[in-house]
Structure formats: structure tokens, C-alpha cells
Amino acid sequence: MTRRDNPFLVCTGRSCWPDLGQSAILGLGGSALSLQIVTKTKLTEQDKESLFRWGTDLWDNDRYALTWRSTDIHCVGYEENVAVTQAGACLHILNHESNELRIGGLNGVITRPEARGKGYGNLVVGAAEAHMRDEMDADFGMLFCHPELEPYYDSRGWVKVESPVTIVQPEGPRKTSHTVMVLAFRNAVWSDTPVVLNSLPW
């Protein structure tokens, strides 16, 4: 049996990592309650209900009418067994400046309103960053966000891509209207020249 045939491994591109399912990988103390972070490949219906169905247009992206790429893994934070925060990640192989780069795409970052102000978002984003670096073996993290979120990600070491980034949509390629930021792993250096992603955004 090869690694890719193993039903207990998740394989994307050239990376494989354990399918952790419901297994907790990290328990961290919150300000009042403890947050348990679980890395999983699929959200349960209860997770989706708790994380995404408390409002509409949660990321303020409906105005762009974009098609988004799916997530490979979810780092979900549970407070008393209820999903209250999550950050997702996907692996993308990018050909940029004649180099093949492994890109970890950070996406789907969200925290329920009543769970905000406790640092939970930092914890799940940190878990997703670690997964991209250590399990996906990414050269860089990359995210799409609104300008008002730049200071937050800047404080975590992410750097804004100043050059245009072209994304894929069903009707064809287009330049993204979002801010794009990258996080270097393993002392990699980003070449800030125009990017043709050859992928849906995430």
C-alpha cells in the first residue's frame, strides 16, 4: 500500500498527512473557557450550523459574485464541544518566476460573535499556519482579504503582494479585487511580480 492508498491519510499534491477526523490535536486555555482545536478534512453538519449559519454574507464577499476554491483542511476551535471558530487551508502548486512553489492557502477564517475578544481567532489561524508549514510543506502561505484586515495579518508576519494577482473564474481569468498577502516559510523570499494563480481564489 502506498501513502496515497492509505485511507487514514489525506493527500493533496505531493503532501500527505493524517486524517485526524474528530481527534483533538491541541487544547489551549482561553480567558474563561478552554478552547480545543481539532484539525479535520470535513466539517459536520453541526459544525457548519454553528460556524456559518448565524448570519448572511459573513465575509462580505457576495458583492464580488466569485466562485471560491474548496478547503482541504479545517482547524476548528471548540468551546464546550461547540464549534465557535475556524481557519481553513488548501494546498496549491504555483508556477511563479520560473519556480514551482508550494502555496498554503489560508481561508475561511471566522469566529462566532459571542466568542470574539478571547484570542480564539489567533489560535486557529496559528494552527492553520503551522499545518501549512509543517504538514503541507508549503513555501509560502497566501490569503485573500479586505484592506481593513491587513494590519491584523501584518502583525502576524504576512506581507501584502503589491503586484496584480490574476485568478480563475468560470467565465475566465480576472484580476482579483481583494488584498493578497503572503507569509514566507523556511526563509523563502517572495518575488513581488505579477502572479497568475491558475486557480480559483480561496
Buried (B, 14 or more C-beta within 10 A) or exposed (E): EEEEEEEEBBBBBEBBBEBBEEEEBBEBEBEEBEBBBBBBBEBEEEBEEBBBEEEEEEBEBEEBEBEBBEBBBBBBBBBEEBBBBBBBBBBBEBEBEEEEBBBBBBBBBBBBEEBEEBBBBBBBBBBBBBBBBEBBBBBBBBBBBEEEBBEBBEEEEBBBBEEEBEBBBEEEEEEBEBBBBBBBBEEBEBEEEEBBBEBBBB
